[in-house]
């Protein structure tokens, strides 16, 4: 697998949350129950996140991060599925056979 390509595809999803094509963005209940303007602020922070390091990105895939908003911590995580969403992707570096799912959650929901 091509780790650099996986990171590029993950960055593309994160930076284009509102136009993600077949990929999906999921907000957990702890995020989706917030007022819309608060949700939007969290989404923008996820979109702009670029603090990937060995502690939060050991495989250099840019698939996990943590942001803070209103004194609470939020995580985002990208998972790789086959296009039918029934199992993991055989090759996350191949967008033709992979659907990415970006989940944004409060840290206490993890």
N, C-alpha and C positions, 0 to 999 in steps of 0.2 A: 504494500500500500504506500501511497505517496503522501507522507505527512504534511508536506508543504501545501499540496493541493487541498487536503482536508481542511487545513487552517484557513486557506483562501476562501473556500466555500462556506465555512462557518462564519468568517468575518462578513462575507457578502450577505448571508442571512441576517446576521445581527444588525448590520448597518442599513438594511432595507426591510425592516420589520413590517412595513405597511404595504409592501409589494414583494411578497416572498414566493410568488409562483406556487408550485406544488408543495413547497415546504410549509410547515405549520408553526404558529406561535400560540402557546397555551399559557394562560394566566390561571394560577391556582385560585381557590376561593379567597384566600387571604389577600390577594391582589385584586381580583375582579370585584370584590365587595367594597373596595375603596371608591371614593368619588372619582369621576372621570378625569378631572384635572390632576389628581394625584397619580392615577394610573399612567397618564401621559408623561408626567415627570419621571416616573420610574422607567418607562419605555425609552425615553430620551437618554437617561443615564446608561441603560443597557446598550443602546445604540452607540454611544460615545465611548464606552469602556475600552481601554487599551492597556490596562495594567496587567498584562500576562507575564508571569514569572514562573520560576521553578516550583514555587510553593502551590500555585493554583493551576499550573499548566505543565505538569511533568512530561507529558507526551507531545507538547508543542502543537496541539490541535486547536487551540483557542475555543474549547468546548465548555468551559466553566468559568464563572467569575462571581464576584460578590460586590454589591454596591450598598451604599447607605442612603437612606431617605427618611427624613423626619425621625432621626435617632433610632431607626430600625434597620436591620440588615436584611438584604434580599439576595437570593442566589439566582443565577441563570445557568441552565445546563442544556447542551445540545446533544441529542441522541440520534442515531442513524438507523433507519429502518428500510426494509425492502419496500418497494412502492405500494404493495398491498397492505402494509403496516402490520403484517402477521408475525414477522420475525426481524431480526437484525439484518442489516445490509451485508452482503458478501464483500462489498468494496466501497467503503464510505468516500473514497476519492473519486468515484464515478457517479456524477449527478444523474446519469441516465437510468441508473438502477437504485438510486437512493433517495429517500424522502427524509429530510431533516426535520426534527421536532425540537423547537426551542421552548423550554418551560421556564417561566419566571415565577418564583415563589418567595414567600417570607421565609427567613432562615428557620423560624420555629416550626415550619411545616415540613421540613426535610426529614 
